[in-house]
Amino acid sequence: YKEMPEVDIFLGVNDYEALPGALKGSEKGERKRIFRPHTEDFEEFSARKLPENPYSMTLRIAEGCDNCCAYCVIPGIRGSYRSRPMEHILDEARELAAAGCRELILIAQDVTQYGEDIYGELMLPELLRRLCSVGGVRWIRLMYCYEDKITEELTEVMASEDKICKYIDIPIQHVSDNVLAAMNRRSTGESIRKTIKRLRAAMPDIHIRTTLITGFPGESEQDFEELL
């Protein structure tokens, strides 16, 4: 703050609602530094600005992360995992559909963990079933799925519901057990292969998107070749 006097506003990633007030103060020459503590529950925003033709829109179902991967600072920035109540998600989905949205892209730091904190169990399959009943929505797409929480129930729902795109984003990061352990990931090379095999058996035309990290500290040539 002191080292960068040219910056008018420092704002935390959880402080969107404070931005309008900070901007008004900035017009008067006031500098602002706003970093509130993370909330314990999902914090709803008072409004969301939509594009003129919101044909495809993201739909946030949770905030924060509990996975604590060794290379990632998100839990420290965004706080612990906080699921959004299901009715609030469904309400926004209906509003988006009424505004013309036809594709919902479900996002969170980990969508597969949805519901575990507030309902005591993984509730993504149930959420998907209920979202599929929203009139006007034609496609539902899943982003940021952790492999260890892609259950048989989730696979069955994806395969059986026509509105759910046969597409899934699974950031596996690596496949060597040595590197996965160093990364503090819960998956193993075997579990990753089994999950992908199960998804393809249930949905032969599924498209799987991923991200990978090479050069992680301690990665051997053998680890890299296994990933390759």
N, C-alpha and C positions, 0 to 999 in steps of 0.2 A: 504493500500500500504506500509506504513512504518512499520506496525505491522507484516507483513508477507514477510520478505525479501527473503524467499525461493521460492516465486512465481515469475516466470520470466515475465509472461504476464497476465494482467487483461484486458479482452475484453468484451464489451457489446454485448447483443444478436442481435443487429442490425448492428454489425460491422464485418460481415463475410469477406467482401472484403479486410479489413485491415489485416487479419490474415497472408497471405503470407509475407508481408513486416515485420510484427512484428516477425515472425519466423526467418527471415534472420537476423534481428537485434539481436535476442536472441543468435544466433550462435556466434556473436561477443561479447557477454557478456552484451548487452544492455537490460535494463528492460523497459517494455512498459506498459502504462496505457492509454487505448483508450476507451472513452465513448462519442460517437457523439450524438448530439441531434436527436430526432426522426424526420424523414422526413415527409412532409405533404402528399406525394404521395407514392404509392407502389414502392419500390425500386427493380428493376430487378437485378439479379446477372449475372455476365459476362459469367459464365460457370457453368455446373452441371455435376459432375462425375457420370456416370451410371455404374451399375454392368454389368458383362459380358452377363447375360441373364435377362434383365429387364422385366420379365413377368408381375409383379404387381408393380406399382409405385404410390407414392403420387403425387398429383398435387395441389400446393398451389394457392388459388384463392384470398386470402386477408391476410393482416397482421394487428396486433393490435386489440383492443377491446374497445367498448363504453359501455359495459353492467355494469361495476362497481359493481359486486356482493360484498357483505360485507366481504366475506372470501378470496377474490382473489386479488392478486397484479399485475396480468398481464397487465392491462391498464397502470400502473405506469412503468412497465418494457418495454413493447413493444409499448406503445403509443396508440393513437386513431385509430379507424378502418380505414383501407385504402384498398379499393378494387383494384384488379389488372385489368387493361383494358382487355376486353373480347378477343380481337384479340390476345393479348399476351398469354393468357391462351390457346386459340385454336392452336396457333403456336406451343407451347410446347407439347400439346396433339398430334399433327401430328408428331412432331419429335420423341416422345416416341413411338408412334405406328409404325413408320418406323424402330425404333430400336428393335422392337419385343414385345413391351408392349401390353398386352391384357386386363389388368384391371387398371382402373384409380380410385384412392381413393382421392376424393376431400376433402381438409383440409383447415381450417382457425380456428381462435378462435371461430367464429360463421359463418358457411357457409350460413345460411339462411338470413343473413343481406347483402349478396353480392349485390353490385351495387347501394345501396341506397345513398351512398355518392357521387358517380361520375355520376350516371345516373338519380338520383332523384326518383327511385322506386326500389322495390325488383326485381332483375333480375336473381335469381337462376333458375327459370323455363326456361327462354329463354336460359341461358347458357347451361343447361342440354340438351335442344332440339338440340342445335348446336353441342355439344360434341357427341351426339348420331349419328351425321352424319359423324364423323371422321372414315374413313375406317381402319379396322384392330382392332379397340377397340371392345371388346366383353362385358365387364362389367364395370359399373360405380357405385361406392359406395359412400354414403354420411356419413361424420363424423361430429360430433359437431354441431348439429342442435338445436337451441333454440325453445322451444315449441310454444312460442307466435308468431313466424314468419313462422310456418308451415302452409301455406295458402291452401285454396281449390285448387288453381291453381297448386301449387307444388305437392299436393297429386294426382291430375289428371295426371300430367306429369309422376310422378313416376309409376302410375298404367298403363299408356298407352304405355310407351316406354319399349320395350323388353330388351334393353341393361342396363337399370337401375336396379340394384339389389333390390329385395324386402327386404331391410335391411335399418335401419336408427338408428343413434346414437343420442339419446336425453338425455342429462344430466339433469334430472329433479331436482335432489338434495334432494327434499322433496315433500310432498303432503299436509301438514298442512298449512293452510293460515297464521297462527301465525308465523310459522318458515319461510315460504317463504317471508313474509313481512320483518322479521328481517334480512333475507339474502339479501334484496333489489332485489329480483327476481320479474319479471313482471307477471309471471304465478300465477294462483290460482289452488287449488285442483280441482275445477270444470273444468277449462280450460284444465288442463292436461288430465283429464278423457275423455273430449269431443274429444280432438285431437287424443288420442290413439284409441278411438272408431271409429273415422272417418277414420283413417289409416287402421284399421282392416276391416272396411266395404268395403273400396276400394281395399284392398289387403289382403284377408283372410290368406295368407301364409307369411305375413311380419314378419321379425325378428326384434325386437326392443331391442337395447342395451341401458343401462343407467348407471349413477353413482348416488350414494346416500350418504348423510352426516347425520350421527346420532351423538347425543351429542352436537349439536350446542347450544351455550349459550342461555338459556331461554327455551329450548325444554322441554316440560312437558311429563309426562308418557302418557297422553292422545294423545299428538302430535305423540309420538313414536308409539303408538298402531295404530293410523290412518295410519302412514307410513307402518307399518308392514302388 
